[in-house]
Amino acid sequence: MMREELNGVFVPVTTPYCEDGSVNFAALKKNIEFYASTGLAGCHVLGTNGENKSLSMDEKLHIVKKVLKYRGNLKIIAGCAFESTWETIEAASEFASLGVDYITLMAPSYYKQRMTDRALFGYFTDVASSAGVPCIVYNAPMYCGGIVLSPELVKELCGHENIVAMKDSSVGNIENYLAAIDGRIDLLAGSANFFLNALISGCSGGVISLSTVFPELVVKLYELFAAKEYDEAFCLNKRILRLNKAISGKHGVAGVKYAMDLVGLSGGEPRAPLMPLDENDKRNMADFLVKEGMLHA
C-alpha cells in the first residue's frame, strides 16, 4: 500500500511571506488549493523550497495545519530536519499528531565528522521507531554539509519496518541506491535533472522543484513514462530540463518563487539571508518563459 501511495510527482511547496516578514497563510492556501486541482500525487512541505531552516517550530506547525486543511486528495510529506535525535523525534511526533502521511529525515551535519554510518543508522532508526508516521530517508548532501548516505547504510535502513522510502537529490547515486534497496522500499528522485532517467532505472516517482511552478508539465512527463510513450516523454523532458535550468537551477528558491509570481501563483521573496532576484534576472526569466511558450508576452 505504501509503495502505491508513493508513485507519481510530489511538489516541494514554498513558503510565502507577508510584507512584514510573517508567513502569508492566505497565499499558502491559494497555492495548495491549486496544487490539489492538478494531477500531483502529493506535497512535500518544510523542505528546501519551503525554507525549512528559516522557519520557527511554531511556524512549521501552522504551515502543516494549513496544508492539511486544504490538501484535497494530496498526500502530505513534512520535512523533519533537526540536529538532535531528541528534537527530531519530538517534531516528528507533533507532525504525526496533526495527520501528515510521511516525514522526511535528513542527516544531521553540525558534527559532520562524527556522522559515521553507525551514528546515522542510530539516528534514522531511533526516529523511525518513535515517529508514529512512516519515514522517508532523504539524501541531500548539498543541504547537510556534504554528507552522502552510503549504499551500505541505505541497505541496512531498508530493514526497518517504518522506513518506507528514500528520496535522493544527489548526482550519480541513483543506480547504487536502487541496487541497495532491491525493491524493498520506494526511491523518489529529487531533481528534474535526472527525473526521467530515474524513472527508467526503477524509481517510483519524484519530488520535483519545477512542479512548484508547472505541475501539469511534470505530471505529464510521469504519465507519458507510465504509458510507455517514450518518444513523447524524451521530447517533453528536453523542455523540462531547459525550464529547470533557468529557474531553480540558476536561481534556487528565489527563482522558483519569482516564476510562481509570473504564472499567477503566490511566490514572493525568500526570507533573509536569501536574496530575491534583481530586476535584470527578473526580466530575463520572464523573457525566457515567453520564449518557451509558458507565459504570454
N, C-alpha and C positions, 0 to 999 in steps of 0.2 A: 504493500500500500504506500509506503514512504517513497519508494522508487518512482511510482507512478505520479505522485504529487510533485516530485522534483524535476519533472520533464518540462521543457519549454524555456521561455525567456522571462527573467526576473529583472525588474527595473530598480536601479540603485537611486533611491529617492533623495532629492536635495532638500535642504532646509532653508526656506525663505525667511527673510528678516524684515521688520518694520524699519522706518527711518530712524527710530530711536535705538535700534540695535537688538530689540527683543524679537523673539520668534513670531512670525506672522502666521497665526494658525488659520485665519480665513483663507490666505493664499495656499497654505498646505492642503486644506480641504478641497479647494478648487483643483489642485493638481491630482490628488488621489482620486477624486471622482472622475476625472478624465482618464486616468490610467485604468480604472475599473471598467471603463466603456470600451477598452481595446481588447485585443486577444492575448494580453500578457498573462503569464501564469501566476505572477505574484510581485511583491515589492520587497526590496531589501532596504530597511530604514537604518539610520545611525551608522552608515558605512562611510567610505571615503567621500563620496559625493554629498553625503549628509553632514560632513564636517564633524564627525563624531568627537574628536578631541577638543573641539572648540565649544562644546555644549556642557552645561552643568547636568548633574544627575536628575535634578528636578525637571529641567527642560526635556531631557531624554524621555522621561516617563510621560510627560504631557504630549510629546510628539507621538509616542507609541499609542497612547489612548486615542488621539485624533485619527491616526491612520487606521486603527482597528474599527473605529466608528464608521468610516466612510469607504472601507475597502471593497465592499460588494463581495464577489467571489474570489478575490485575490488572496493567495497565501502570503503570510507576513513573516519575513525573516528579520530579526533585530540584531544589530551589531553589538556585541558584548566584549569590548576591548578595554581591559584594565591590567595593571601590572601585578597585582597580587591574586593568588588563588582565592583568598577570603573575599576580596571585593568583587571578583568576577562571579563567584557563587551567589553572593548577596544580590547583585544586579540581575543575574540570570533568573533567580527565584522571583524577583519582582516582575520581570518581563513575562515569565510564565504565568504568574497570577493574573496578569492583565489579559492573557489569551493569545499571545503570539504563537505561531506554528513552529518556528525554529529560531535558534540563535546561532550566530557565527562566533567562533573563538579564534583569536589571533595570538601568535606567540608573544609573550611579554619580552621587552627588549632593553629595558633600562640596564639590567645586569646581563648584557648580551653574552659576555664571555662565560657566564655560568649557565647559559641556557643549552645544556647538553641534551642529547636525545633522552637520557634518563629523566632530567628535570622537566623537559617538555611533555614527556609521556605522563609523568605525575600530574602536571598542570591540567592537561586536556582531560585525562580520565577522572581526576578528582572533581572537576567542574561538571563533566558529563554525568557522573554518578549522583550529583546533588541538584542538578539544574531544574528538573521537573519538566523539561521540554527537550525535544530532540535537538542534537547539536551538529553543526557543520564546522569542520576544521577548515580554517582559512589560511592559505599560503600566500602571503603578500610581502615579500622581502623589502620592497620599496617603502613600506609603511611601518616596518618593525625592525629597523636597524640593520637590514641586510640578511636577517635570519631566513634561511631556506630550509624547509622541512625535508628531512632525508626520506627517501623511499622506504628505508628500513623502519623508520618511525611510523610512517603512514601505514605500512603493512601491519604493524602491531596495533595501531589505533583502530583499525578495521574490526578488531575482535571485540570491541566494546559495544554492548547492545544499544547504547544511547547515542552513539556516533553514527549518524545515518548518511552523511555525505561529506564531501570535501569541495572547496572552491579554490581554484588556482588562478592567480593573476600574474604569475611569473612567466618568464620567457624560456622555452626549451625544456620544460619539465613534464609536460602533459603525458607523454608516452611512458616515462618511468613511473609516474603515479598510477596510470591505468594498469600497468603490469603489477604494481604493488597491491592495488585494490582488488584486482582479479574478479571484478563483478560483485564484490560483497557489499559495497556502498556506491552511491552515485558520485560522479565527478562533474562539477559545474565549471565551465570556462569563465574567466573573469575579465576578458577583453575581447572587443570586436576584432582586434588584430589577428586573432587565431581562432575565433569562434567557429567558423565553418570547418576548418581543419580539425578542431577538437571534436566536433560532432561526427565527422567522418571516422575519427580514430576511436570513438566509443563514448564520448561524453553525453550526458543525458540532457544538457541544456546549458544555460549561461546567465550570469549577472552582468549585463552589458550596458555600459555607460551611455552609448548612443541611443538606447531605448528611452532614456530620460527625455530626449528631445523628439525623436522619431520612433515611437514604439511600434507603429504598424509596419515600418520598414524592416525592423529586426525580426519581428514576429513572422513576416512574410518569408524571410530567409529561412527561419526554422521550419516553417510549413513546407517550403519547397524541398528542403532536405528530407523531411519526414515522408513526403510524397515521392521521393526519389526522382525529382525533377532537377537533375544535377546541372544540366547546361544553364537553365534559368538561374539556379542558385549561384553558380560561379559568376555569372554576369552581374547579378544583384550584389554579390559580395564585393566586387570591384568598386562599386559605388559606395557601399558601406565603408570600405577601407578609406576611401578619399574623404568622406564626411568625418569619420572618426579622427583621422589625422589632423584635419583642420579645426576640429572643435576641442575635444578633450586631449587629444594627442599633443596639440600645440599649446593649449592654454589651461588645461586642467579644469578644476572646479569652476573657476571664473568664466572660462569659455563655455562650459556646459550651461551655466546659469544665464549667460547673455543669449545664447542660442535659444534657450527656452523663452526668454522675453520676446525674441524676434518672431517666434511661431505662435505667440499668444498664451503661453503658459506663464506661471509666476516664478521667475528665477531670481532676479535681483542681484545684489552684490554679496560676495562672501564676507564672512566675519574676519576682522583683522586678527592676525597679521597678514592673512591672504589679501591680495590686492585685486581690484576689479580691472577689467580690460581698459586700456586707454582708448581715446577716440579713433586713432588710426586703426587699431586692431578691430574695433567695432565695425568700422566701415569696411574693412577687408573681409570680415566674416559675413556681413550682410551681402556684399557683392558676390562672394563665393557661393552662398546659398541660393542666390538668384540664378547664378550661372548653372548650378546643379539642378535647377527646377524645383527646389524645395521651398522657395519663397518668391512671392510676387514682387516685381520691381516697384 
